[in-house]
Amino acid sequence: MSNSEYQPSFVEKLVYMRQKPLIGKVAYYMLVVFGADIPRSVKIGKQLRLQHWGNGVVIHNLATIGDRVNIFNGVTIGRADAYRKSGTKFVGIEIEDDVMLGSGCKVLCKEGTLRVGKGTSIGANAVLLQSTGEYEIWVGAPAKCVGKRDPEEINQC
């Protein structure tokens, strides 16, 4: 998708407004009303796509989202060790450019930094517990790599 074709939805505009000093908190709470919990600390690249108004999307405050990421409804990006009060080894989650996160998928990290490689696709309801390579396709619970994506097809979307 070229830059001139990208038209952010109202909810996507709220995501970017979270960073603004005066309206940031209001934008965050409006996102919550729409059903998306994306803290102000989450760094988000250009041309984020939140499908279905971002309904049910929950992103950990230590996550980073790259450019042209497509997130469907019900996606969770967070810790796999949330039950721990202390001693956690979790550092963060990095979603690189051109990633597609299918409806209901969970990207969960227990320790260190989990990276979802550039151009990777995570299938609906998959539970990803490990880092991926670039342009891979992951499905299942726990998620397994089942193939590769063609980088040329991604750039044409």
C-alpha positions, 0 to 999 in steps of 0.5 A: 500500500502506498503512503497516499492510499493509506486512510486511517480510521477514527480508531487508528487516529486515536492510536496516534493521538495517544502520544500528544501531550494534552489530548493523549490521555483522552485519546487513550480512554476513548480507545478503551471505550472502543475496546482497545487497550493500547497504552501511551508507552507503546511505540507504533510505526507508520500506517498501523491497521486496526481491523474491526475498530481494534475491538478486543486488542490488548498490547503490553506497555513494553511492546513496540509495533513497526510500520504497516502492521495489520492487527485484527480483533481480539489480539493480545500482545503481552507477558506469558508470566503475568502471574509472577509478582517479581523475578520476571525475565520479561523485557518486551515484545517487538513486532517488526514491519509488515506483520499480520496478526490474525483474529484472536492470536496471542503473542506472549513472551516469558523471558527476554524479548520476543521478536515477530520478524518482518513480514510474518503472518500469525494465524487466527487464534494462534498462540505464539510463544517464541521469536520468528524469522522474517516472512514466516507463517505461524499457526496453531496453539502453540504456534508452529511455523508452517511456511514462508510468505513471498515478500513481493506479495506483501509489498503489493498489498 
